[in-house]
């Protein structure tokens, strides 16, 4: 079940998706049609299944055809996975920022940091070491850079 938090400012509609995207999600119903620009915040989407992916692409393609400017923010790891798998997943939209998984080498805790796509690109598809909030140890990117950041070189 997905909840949506919407905010309209001028011609920009911002929507925050909260929850897993599965069979029951009808984007037409929960977001509806919009003109101008749509900003989609995806940090709180823990998973999306294959039916959810179909519904997602169908909905955002309709907006793409209607010339809505799409921008995706704070894409969760589940969303980044789909962006890498399906070249058309963002339907002509822009990926502004993504969630990057980290793990601490010392206490093993895992966390997410948000980076701008342009920032990761400018660092050569890499992200810096971060300080662990729990133990102040060194936390490093916890995935395979060529795969996770692969979409940036498309
Ligand atoms: Zn730690």
py3Dmol code that shows the C-alpha trace and the ligand (Angstrom):
import py3Dmol

protein = """\
ATOM      1  CA  UNK A   1       0.000   0.000   0.000  1.00  0.00           C
ATOM      2  CA  UNK A   2       1.367   3.397  -0.962  1.00  0.00           C
ATOM      3  CA  UNK A   3       0.518   6.674   0.660  1.00  0.00           C
ATOM      4  CA  UNK A   4       1.061   9.925  -1.136  1.00  0.00           C
ATOM      5  CA  UNK A   5       1.848  13.315   0.258  1.00  0.00           C
ATOM      6  CA  UNK A   6       1.168  15.984  -2.348  1.00  0.00           C
ATOM      7  CA  UNK A   7       2.105  19.613  -2.540  1.00  0.00           C
ATOM      8  CA  UNK A   8       1.371  21.979  -5.393  1.00  0.00           C
ATOM      9  CA  UNK A   9       3.558  25.074  -5.737  1.00  0.00           C
ATOM     10  CA  UNK A  10       3.021  27.131  -8.845  1.00  0.00           C
ATOM     11  CA  UNK A  11       3.178  24.688 -11.733  1.00  0.00           C
ATOM     12  CA  UNK A  12       5.244  22.134  -9.785  1.00  0.00           C
ATOM     13  CA  UNK A  13       3.410  19.244  -8.171  1.00  0.00           C
ATOM     14  CA  UNK A  14       5.561  17.443  -5.596  1.00  0.00           C
ATOM     15  CA  UNK A  15       4.572  13.965  -4.488  1.00  0.00           C
ATOM     16  CA  UNK A  16       6.195  11.871  -1.812  1.00  0.00           C
ATOM     17  CA  UNK A  17       5.610   8.137  -2.184  1.00  0.00           C
ATOM     18  CA  UNK A  18       5.521   6.184   1.070  1.00  0.00           C
ATOM     19  CA  UNK A  19       5.252   2.400   0.942  1.00  0.00           C
ATOM     20  CA  UNK A  20       5.831  -0.567  -1.341  1.00  0.00           C
ATOM     21  CA  UNK A  21       4.627  -0.341  -4.925  1.00  0.00           C
ATOM     22  CA  UNK A  22       2.658  -3.460  -5.712  1.00  0.00           C
ATOM     23  CA  UNK A  23      -0.495  -4.688  -7.462  1.00  0.00           C
ATOM     24  CA  UNK A  24      -2.843  -2.416  -5.595  1.00  0.00           C
ATOM     25  CA  UNK A  25      -1.206   0.858  -6.600  1.00  0.00           C
ATOM     26  CA  UNK A  26      -3.065   2.947  -9.146  1.00  0.00           C
ATOM     27  CA  UNK A  27      -0.981   6.028  -9.860  1.00  0.00           C
ATOM     28  CA  UNK A  28      -3.832   7.443 -11.916  1.00  0.00           C
ATOM     29  CA  UNK A  29      -5.969   7.492  -8.820  1.00  0.00           C
ATOM     30  CA  UNK A  30      -3.425   8.579  -6.247  1.00  0.00           C
ATOM     31  CA  UNK A  31      -1.518  11.200  -8.232  1.00  0.00           C
ATOM     32  CA  UNK A  32      -3.871  11.804 -11.131  1.00  0.00           C
ATOM     33  CA  UNK A  33      -3.160  13.867 -14.192  1.00  0.00           C
ATOM     34  CA  UNK A  34      -0.979  16.906 -13.933  1.00  0.00           C
ATOM     35  CA  UNK A  35       0.557  19.461 -16.226  1.00  0.00           C
ATOM     36  CA  UNK A  36       3.745  21.447 -15.899  1.00  0.00           C
ATOM     37  CA  UNK A  37       6.245  19.689 -13.670  1.00  0.00           C
ATOM     38  CA  UNK A  38       6.076  16.675 -11.415  1.00  0.00           C
ATOM     39  CA  UNK A  39       8.640  16.066  -8.685  1.00  0.00           C
ATOM     40  CA  UNK A  40       8.567  12.544  -7.310  1.00  0.00           C
ATOM     41  CA  UNK A  41      10.238  11.751  -3.972  1.00  0.00           C
ATOM     42  CA  UNK A  42      10.969   8.036  -3.621  1.00  0.00           C
ATOM     43  CA  UNK A  43      13.058   7.675  -0.468  1.00  0.00           C
ATOM     44  CA  UNK A  44      10.344   5.789   1.356  1.00  0.00           C
ATOM     45  CA  UNK A  45       9.681   3.131  -1.266  1.00  0.00           C
ATOM     46  CA  UNK A  46      11.232  -0.019   0.229  1.00  0.00           C
ATOM     47  CA  UNK A  47      10.244  -2.263  -2.676  1.00  0.00           C
ATOM     48  CA  UNK A  48       8.559  -2.390  -6.055  1.00  0.00           C
ATOM     49  CA  UNK A  49       7.446  -5.640  -7.671  1.00  0.00           C
ATOM     50  CA  UNK A  50       7.047  -6.474 -11.364  1.00  0.00           C
ATOM     51  CA  UNK A  51       3.370  -5.505 -11.470  1.00  0.00           C
ATOM     52  CA  UNK A  52       4.238  -2.283  -9.684  1.00  0.00           C
ATOM     53  CA  UNK A  53       6.931  -1.587 -12.291  1.00  0.00           C
ATOM     54  CA  UNK A  54       4.398  -2.033 -15.123  1.00  0.00           C
ATOM     55  CA  UNK A  55       1.941   0.354 -13.481  1.00  0.00           C
ATOM     56  CA  UNK A  56       4.742   2.846 -12.834  1.00  0.00           C
ATOM     57  CA  UNK A  57       5.948   2.872 -16.448  1.00  0.00           C
ATOM     58  CA  UNK A  58       2.420   3.057 -17.859  1.00  0.00           C
ATOM     59  CA  UNK A  59       1.570   6.045 -15.680  1.00  0.00           C
ATOM     60  CA  UNK A  60       4.786   8.014 -16.166  1.00  0.00           C
ATOM     61  CA  UNK A  61       4.828   7.311 -19.914  1.00  0.00           C
ATOM     62  CA  UNK A  62       1.417   8.930 -20.180  1.00  0.00           C
ATOM     63  CA  UNK A  63       2.816  12.002 -18.439  1.00  0.00           C
ATOM     64  CA  UNK A  64       5.893  11.948 -20.690  1.00  0.00           C
ATOM     65  CA  UNK A  65       3.621  11.955 -23.739  1.00  0.00           C
ATOM     66  CA  UNK A  66       1.741  14.905 -22.229  1.00  0.00           C
ATOM     67  CA  UNK A  67       5.102  16.761 -21.960  1.00  0.00           C
ATOM     68  CA  UNK A  68       5.120  16.850 -18.176  1.00  0.00           C
ATOM     69  CA  UNK A  69       8.637  17.505 -16.883  1.00  0.00           C
ATOM     70  CA  UNK A  70       9.475  14.601 -14.567  1.00  0.00           C
ATOM     71  CA  UNK A  71      12.147  14.725 -11.895  1.00  0.00           C
ATOM     72  CA  UNK A  72      12.854  11.956  -9.411  1.00  0.00           C
ATOM     73  CA  UNK A  73      14.386  12.742  -6.029  1.00  0.00           C
ATOM     74  CA  UNK A  74      15.937  10.588  -3.298  1.00  0.00           C
ATOM     75  CA  UNK A  75      15.360   7.369  -5.235  1.00  0.00           C
ATOM     76  CA  UNK A  76      15.470   4.427  -2.821  1.00  0.00           C
ATOM     77  CA  UNK A  77      17.745   1.440  -3.448  1.00  0.00           C
ATOM     78  CA  UNK A  78      14.722  -0.487  -4.825  1.00  0.00           C
ATOM     79  CA  UNK A  79      14.051   2.312  -7.309  1.00  0.00           C
ATOM     80  CA  UNK A  80      17.725   2.652  -8.281  1.00  0.00           C
ATOM     81  CA  UNK A  81      17.752  -1.082  -9.012  1.00  0.00           C
ATOM     82  CA  UNK A  82      14.895  -0.636 -11.498  1.00  0.00           C
ATOM     83  CA  UNK A  83      16.496   2.454 -13.065  1.00  0.00           C
ATOM     84  CA  UNK A  84      19.548   0.302 -13.746  1.00  0.00           C
ATOM     85  CA  UNK A  85      17.545  -2.663 -15.037  1.00  0.00           C
ATOM     86  CA  UNK A  86      15.056  -0.818 -17.225  1.00  0.00           C
ATOM     87  CA  UNK A  87      16.497   1.926 -19.408  1.00  0.00           C
ATOM     88  CA  UNK A  88      13.077   3.526 -19.791  1.00  0.00           C
ATOM     89  CA  UNK A  89      12.118   3.420 -16.118  1.00  0.00           C
ATOM     90  CA  UNK A  90      12.195   7.183 -15.553  1.00  0.00           C
ATOM     91  CA  UNK A  91      10.248   7.779 -18.791  1.00  0.00           C
ATOM     92  CA  UNK A  92      12.378  10.643 -20.077  1.00  0.00           C
ATOM     93  CA  UNK A  93      12.607  12.160 -16.612  1.00  0.00           C
ATOM     94  CA  UNK A  94      15.648  13.308 -14.690  1.00  0.00           C
ATOM     95  CA  UNK A  95      17.132  11.506 -11.704  1.00  0.00           C
ATOM     96  CA  UNK A  96      18.089  14.343  -9.390  1.00  0.00           C
ATOM     97  CA  UNK A  97      19.254  12.394  -6.340  1.00  0.00           C
ATOM     98  CA  UNK A  98      19.514   8.837  -5.070  1.00  0.00           C
ATOM     99  CA  UNK A  99      19.824   6.948  -1.796  1.00  0.00           C
ATOM    100  CA  UNK A 100      23.205   5.285  -1.383  1.00  0.00           C
ATOM    101  CA  UNK A 101      23.637   2.332   0.990  1.00  0.00           C
ATOM    102  CA  UNK A 102      26.516   2.503   3.462  1.00  0.00           C
ATOM    103  CA  UNK A 103      27.857   0.108   6.027  1.00  0.00           C
ATOM    104  CA  UNK A 104      30.209   0.806   8.894  1.00  0.00           C
ATOM    105  CA  UNK A 105      33.411  -1.199   8.899  1.00  0.00           C
ATOM    106  CA  UNK A 106      33.609  -1.037  12.663  1.00  0.00           C
ATOM    107  CA  UNK A 107      30.128  -1.622  14.145  1.00  0.00           C
ATOM    108  CA  UNK A 108      28.559  -3.058  10.968  1.00  0.00           C
ATOM    109  CA  UNK A 109      25.554  -0.765  11.135  1.00  0.00           C
ATOM    110  CA  UNK A 110      23.929   0.091   7.828  1.00  0.00           C
ATOM    111  CA  UNK A 111      22.471   3.400   6.748  1.00  0.00           C
ATOM    112  CA  UNK A 112      21.426   5.407   3.740  1.00  0.00           C
ATOM    113  CA  UNK A 113      22.918   8.679   2.514  1.00  0.00           C
ATOM    114  CA  UNK A 114      21.368  10.826  -0.203  1.00  0.00           C
ATOM    115  CA  UNK A 115      23.576  12.161  -2.985  1.00  0.00           C
ATOM    116  CA  UNK A 116      22.820  14.208  -6.047  1.00  0.00           C
ATOM    117  CA  UNK A 117      23.307  12.226  -9.236  1.00  0.00           C
ATOM    118  CA  UNK A 118      25.469  15.019 -10.681  1.00  0.00           C
ATOM    119  CA  UNK A 119      27.654  14.938  -7.588  1.00  0.00           C
ATOM    120  CA  UNK A 120      28.283  11.179  -7.886  1.00  0.00           C
ATOM    121  CA  UNK A 121      29.032  11.634 -11.573  1.00  0.00           C
ATOM    122  CA  UNK A 122      31.516  14.414 -10.900  1.00  0.00           C
ATOM    123  CA  UNK A 123      33.321  12.174  -8.400  1.00  0.00           C
ATOM    124  CA  UNK A 124      33.762   9.551 -11.141  1.00  0.00           C
ATOM    125  CA  UNK A 125      30.798   7.345 -10.155  1.00  0.00           C
ATOM    126  CA  UNK A 126      32.073   7.105  -6.605  1.00  0.00           C
ATOM    127  CA  UNK A 127      30.907   8.304  -3.232  1.00  0.00           C
ATOM    128  CA  UNK A 128      33.141   9.330  -0.325  1.00  0.00           C
ATOM    129  CA  UNK A 129      33.653   7.510   2.943  1.00  0.00           C
ATOM    130  CA  UNK A 130      31.353   8.765   5.649  1.00  0.00           C
ATOM    131  CA  UNK A 131      31.548   8.827   9.395  1.00  0.00           C
ATOM    132  CA  UNK A 132      29.269   6.327  11.152  1.00  0.00           C
ATOM    133  CA  UNK A 133      26.720   8.140  13.313  1.00  0.00           C
ATOM    134  CA  UNK A 134      26.782   5.369  15.918  1.00  0.00           C
ATOM    135  CA  UNK A 135      30.476   4.712  16.512  1.00  0.00           C
ATOM    136  CA  UNK A 136      32.241   7.401  14.418  1.00  0.00           C
ATOM    137  CA  UNK A 137      33.966   4.618  12.512  1.00  0.00           C
ATOM    138  CA  UNK A 138      34.535   4.651   8.763  1.00  0.00           C
ATOM    139  CA  UNK A 139      31.480   3.780   6.710  1.00  0.00           C
ATOM    140  CA  UNK A 140      31.818   2.851   3.072  1.00  0.00           C
ATOM    141  CA  UNK A 141      29.520   2.395   0.080  1.00  0.00           C
ATOM    142  CA  UNK A 142      27.905  -1.012   0.400  1.00  0.00           C
ATOM    143  CA  UNK A 143      27.213  -2.145  -3.157  1.00  0.00           C
ATOM    144  CA  UNK A 144      28.973  -2.563  -6.502  1.00  0.00           C
ATOM    145  CA  UNK A 145      29.708   0.868  -7.973  1.00  0.00           C
ATOM    146  CA  UNK A 146      29.640  -0.234 -11.634  1.00  0.00           C
ATOM    147  CA  UNK A 147      26.184  -1.704 -11.083  1.00  0.00           C
ATOM    148  CA  UNK A 148      24.616   0.714  -8.643  1.00  0.00           C
ATOM    149  CA  UNK A 149      25.818   3.844 -10.437  1.00  0.00           C
ATOM    150  CA  UNK A 150      25.627   2.219 -13.876  1.00  0.00           C
ATOM    151  CA  UNK A 151      22.686   4.318 -15.041  1.00  0.00           C
ATOM    152  CA  UNK A 152      24.774   7.487 -14.649  1.00  0.00           C
ATOM    153  CA  UNK A 153      26.960   6.529 -17.603  1.00  0.00           C
ATOM    154  CA  UNK A 154      24.062   5.880 -19.971  1.00  0.00           C
TER     155      UNK A 154
END
"""
ligand_1 = """\
1
ZN
Zn 29.761 2.286 13.224
"""
view = py3Dmol.view(width=600, height=400)
view.addModel(protein, "pdb")
view.setStyle({"model": 0}, {"cartoon": {"style": "trace"}})
view.addModel(ligand_1, "xyz")
view.setStyle({"model": 1}, {"stick": {}})
view.zoomTo()
view.show()
